[in-house]
């Protein structure tokens, strides 16, 4: 237990704070001007400075400079910002698909599951084709383990993002139409898709639509997710 009083350090006069998000080892500051500053541990790209170095002082995320941000969130080793226009920018660690980009680990697991289901059928097809899978042109998939600068994620083309929250290794976002989308690590059921499957692509949580509920806010714990909803009134004839 610390017996000393909390440490106080004043920010630079131009850094007027609007909100602050804390990750496992880093901080994301949203200024009143809409600029984003980060500092702390940077080993997983969570600071968004196109590198893996740590920062002791708040440093502007230059990739977002000139764009007005309205909200920020931080996970274990990833960060998120929402623009005034409802666009979602993410950066940092993506091993579990938490920033919505292709994850090698998740795709490998899905491929293994598909191969087990296909079984001998795939082997027969290779034999009949007479093609050596090691010969000829190969298609190289692009996987992202660390995204060291903000990347724009198109969660849904039909509407904007209203609010977002991050767990340790998952992310949840609410749209302006009241839908909840989740992605990342799902082995504790934190994605709400009635499975324990992880996902590196945003997927809508269908439960709320089925129950005629509109999501208005979401808060992620380390391994869980809480949503605030409004029950939609069904018009009576």
LUMTORMAR-182559 format. One record per residue (C-alpha): residue in three letters; x, y, z. Coordinates in pm, whole numbers, plus 50000, padded with zeros to 5 digits. Example, Ala and Ser with C-alpha at 12.3 -4.5 7.8 and 13.67 -1.06 7.14 Angstrom:
REM LUMTORMAR-182559
ALA512304955050780
SER513674989450714
END
This chain:
REM LUMTORMAR-182559
UNK500005000050000
UNK501265034449909
UNK501265059750191
UNK502155089449969
UNK499395111649827
UNK498465108149457
UNK501045121749215
UNK500015154349051
UNK501565166048726
UNK500025194648536
UNK499595190648162
UNK500815215247905
UNK498445245447883
UNK497325235447532
UNK496235200847650
UNK492765207847786
UNK491405173547866
UNK487965162447752
UNK488265125747850
UNK490905100247945
UNK491075062847877
UNK493495039448052
UNK494785006947907
UNK496854980548079
UNK500045001348061
UNK499155032147857
UNK496915062847854
UNK494865078947577
UNK493885115347621
UNK491185132747417
UNK491625170247420
UNK488855196047398
UNK490165204447051
UNK489535168646934
UNK493225159446919
UNK494445126547069
UNK497565122547282
UNK499005089947417
UNK501795079447652
UNK503015049447851
UNK504115015247727
UNK504315012847349
UNK505654977547294
UNK502494965947112
UNK501854996946904
UNK499135008747143
UNK500385044847138
UNK499765048946764
UNK503065066446687
UNK504115041846411
UNK506655025746641
UNK507025003746949
UNK508785028047180
UNK507315039947507
UNK506575076347591
UNK506925092947931
UNK505115124747821
UNK501855128847625
UNK502565128147253
UNK500115136746976
UNK498925108446753
UNK500055124946429
UNK498045101846202
UNK494855116646351
UNK496075152546344
UNK493655175746168
UNK490685152746233
UNK488365160146525
UNK487835130246753
UNK484805127746980
UNK485665097747200
UNK488535074447290
UNK488885040447456
UNK491755017847558
UNK492094980347599
UNK494894959347738
UNK497264967147450
UNK495044984647197
UNK493405018647152
UNK490355032746975
UNK489115067046869
UNK485815078346716
UNK485775108246483
UNK483105135046480
UNK481785118646165
UNK481295085046337
UNK484365067746187
UNK486275042946400
UNK490085042446419
UNK491985014646598
UNK495625006446664
UNK497784983446876
UNK497864946046945
UNK495764924146716
UNK496714888846817
UNK493074881546911
UNK491544902746635
UNK490684930546880
UNK491354958446631
UNK489324941646359
UNK492164933246120
UNK493074898245992
UNK494704878346272
UNK496994849346181
UNK496144829746496
UNK492384832346445
UNK492504824946072
UNK494734794646136
UNK492224781346387
UNK489354786046141
UNK491334768945865
UNK492034739346091
UNK488344736346174
UNK487424738145806
UNK490034711845718
UNK488694688245983
UNK485174692345846
UNK486264687245488
UNK488444657145575
UNK489104632845297
UNK487154653245041
UNK489884679245022
UNK492564652544988
UNK490694635844702
UNK490324668944523
UNK494084675144542
UNK494864640544404
UNK492424643744115
UNK493674677944017
UNK497204664843995
UNK498524697744128
UNK501254700644385
UNK500144726244645
UNK503784736044683
UNK504204744544317
UNK502824772644107
UNK501634806544211
UNK500924811444581
UNK498594837044732
UNK500054853945037
UNK497464865245290
UNK498214896445489
UNK497954893145866
UNK498374920346125
UNK499764912646470
UNK500654948646555
UNK499094979646400
UNK501365007446520
UNK499345036346375
UNK495575042646349
UNK493675022246093
UNK490155030645978
UNK487755001846044
UNK484505000245847
UNK482294983446106
UNK479114988245904
UNK478675009345591
UNK475055018045670
UNK475535038145990
UNK477995056346212
UNK479595046446541
UNK478075062546849
UNK480235048947132
UNK482955022747183
UNK484595003847468
UNK487544980047499
UNK488154949347709
UNK491544933647757
UNK491454916747414
UNK488054925347268
UNK486194956147144
UNK482524966047137
UNK480904994646945
UNK477365008646935
UNK476005023246612
UNK473705052946573
UNK470935028346484
UNK471215011046821
UNK473054979546712
UNK475944964346908
UNK478964950546722
UNK481744930946894
UNK485024914946787
UNK488254901146931
UNK488774873547188
UNK485554855147269
UNK486514824547471
UNK484654837347780
UNK481514845847583
UNK482294883047599
UNK481334888647234
UNK477704878547294
UNK477324857346981
UNK476134826547175
UNK479454809247102
UNK482964809747249
UNK484524817046910
UNK486844846846866
UNK486524869546564
UNK488754894546383
UNK485734909446204
UNK482994930546366
UNK479784910546406
UNK476404923346516
UNK475014909146840
UNK471674896246714
UNK470174890947061
UNK469134927147099
UNK467334928346766
UNK465584895846843
UNK464414910247176
UNK463454943447012
UNK466004962747214
UNK468034993047108
UNK471534995547255
UNK472455030347376
UNK475755024047555
UNK478354996947612
UNK481094991847872
UNK483654963847853
UNK485274947848152
UNK488484928348118
UNK486704896847999
UNK483034907147987
UNK480684932247825
UNK477774952647962
UNK475194969947742
UNK472594996147830
UNK469444991447623
UNK466015006547562
UNK463084983847493
UNK461534992647160
UNK457814999047177
UNK455844976646941
UNK453074996746774
UNK449624983046839
UNK446974982846571
END
